[in-house]
Structure formats: C-alpha cells, structure tokens
Amino acid sequence: MSTISIIGSGGMAAAIASLSVKAGHTVEVMARDGAKARTLADELGAGATTRAFGAAPAGDIVILAVPYSAVLNVVRQHGEVLAGKLLVDITNPIRSDFSGFLTPEDSFGTQEIAKVAPADADIVKAFNTQNASVLAAGPIEGHPLDVFIAGDDAQAKARVSAFIESLGLRPMDVGKLFMARTLEHACMLWLGLMTHSVKHGNFSIGVSLPG
C-alpha cells in the first residue's frame, strides 16, 4: 500500500480519503484550514495524519482536491516541494453559473496546473467526472464506478490506475494529457444532465461494455 497525500478537506477529499483508508493506504490530509484537516483526519481514523499546508507532502501521490479557483495558488505556494511528485488533478474549471470555463480558450485546467507545477512533477487527470457522494458510496449493484484518466507519462498513469483499482473503482485511460480538456467538458455534460434531465446528482457517467 502507499502513502497518499490529499490537499483539501471538502467532499471529494473526504470521499477519496475514505476509500483510500478502507483500501489500506496511509492517508495524510493537508488544507489551508488546519482545523478542517484535523477534523477530517480524525473522522478517517486508521492512522490518518495531517501535515502543515505548504509543507512537503509525504506521499508520492498527491491528490489536488481543492476547487479550480484555488488550485493554481495552492500549487504555486507548495512550489518545489512538489518536485518529483505524481499530482492527480481532480478539478473542473467551470464557472459557477455553468456558463463556460475559467480557462483561456486555447487551454484547459490541467494544462494551466502544469504551467505552475515543478517541471519534473507528473500530472494525471482523474476523478473529475465523479460526484463526491456517489464516489463515497462505492460500487453500484456490484459494478465499479469508472474513473477516467489522462496523462502523458505511461508509468504515472499505471500508478494512478493501480491506486484507482485498489479503491474498488475501474480506471479508464482516455489518452494523453490533452484529453483532460475533454474530461473537463464531460463534467459540464454531467452538470447539464443533472440540471435538465436527471434532476439530482446521484448518478455517474461510465462505460457499459456489452457481452
């Protein structure tokens, strides 16, 4: 099992941390609000710890579980302590009114993160199409939830895939890092379905394989 560092203390941070603890991983929580980080670690139990925001994460895998509006500053503040780390970007750069994206037209969220991260950090997009409550609930009728991933480094994606599988989820590789833009649009699709068709957030986007 691995040590997983999670930067953030919101719903997605809690969902991924809870699944990680159940899978036997060691989890540390880092958040700008230290009290919230300690509360989450206490709720997780199983030896979950906290580390000061901005300090070097203990885990080789670092989950960026903060809103996109904050993530660039978070990565900048941590700076070189993220060098050599595997950063998992779960963010969605979507405007609060769902009218479009916060990123420049010629870019996408994960690419903007890559611009401010240390050059030797590996970045993989994952988890951004999952709802926190659905993710925390786990498999649906025995079928694992699909987690789409994108990244340029094959070894980094293999490590993230193994981590996802350890959580009882199914990793689905969609290609190189530029495909993270498509995954961010897939979240917009999820929001559109929630708003206009499904009318609630208790559903997941996944792949059905016939036969």
Protein Blocks (a to p, Z undefined) as FASTA:
>chain_A
ZZdddedjbfklmmmmmmmmmnopacddddfblmlmmmmmmmnmnoiacddehiacfbfb
dcdfbdfklmmmmmmmnmmmlgoiacddfbdcddfklnacfbdfkbcfklmmmmmmcfkb
ccddehklpcfklmmnopaehiacddddddfblklmmmmmmmmmmnopacddebjfklmm
mmmmmmmmmmmmmmmmnopabbcdddddeZZ
